[in-house]
Amino acid sequence: MDAIVKQKIDKYVNNAFTAAQLKANEAAQIETANARAKMAKMGLAASSSMDREMIRIQSEKINSLLKVRGDALLDAYEIYGVPFDEEAILRDVGHIRSTLIAAISGSARSQDTLRAVRTGHGTSGLEIQSGHFQRQLDKLTQTVGRELSCQIEQRRVTPKMKRPEATVNITYHLQDNARVNINSTDQSANSVTLTQQQLFADIRNRITEQVAGEDQAVVLAKLNELEQAQGTKTFSEKFTAFLAVTADYMTILGPFMPALAELARKSLGL
């Protein structure tokens, strides 16, 4: 894989994963606090029932994050036109899984130790509990590899971001003379001249017409940030953020991406 493309894929995936991790951590903290309060009322704050709740909450968090990681990898490979490398994708997600399990298990062990010290209880038996916690997390998150392999095969047959088949060669002439060819399948040519202002207006109209609910507001906000970054070195970074929130809408926004990618390339002086 080309080093520049790999860097773009890594950046896209890490941005998507980091955003999801922040949300997942906050949600897990709230759910854990609620579970502790509920168990405390029943006198079960230090019971095996509470342990099972903790295992459930954390394993669900890990699975949700691994799904985000896998989806982001597949999306990035499609966006940048790279054939799926199943071994590399599974290795990446497997590494993240091991890292999350180790980090969460270590955090739980530390919290148990501090709690034992504060309450005057001994720490004997905590190693056993910690080991059980880690083994359960491993057990409840072990299907991710098989599921991801199936997703890869599905994407190979039916790409999520498959571009609409084109019958003409379309060339966008942007105001700064950047030219982008989109979906050429024959020898005919149809030239469209756009200013950058018109390009963003067209994208905004497409989002308003075909993206509904809360997603529309999120996507439009990222588009506004991208538009405001025109001509600056932050345009490429804003473009990556825009890609992260539009991953599910490539079938409708895909035709605009080459023009935006060209602007991002020029912002980096490439």
Beta strands, then each sheet from edge to edge (+ up, - down):
strand 1: 169-173
strand 2: 179-182
strand 3: 189-193
sheet 1: 2+ 1- 3-
end
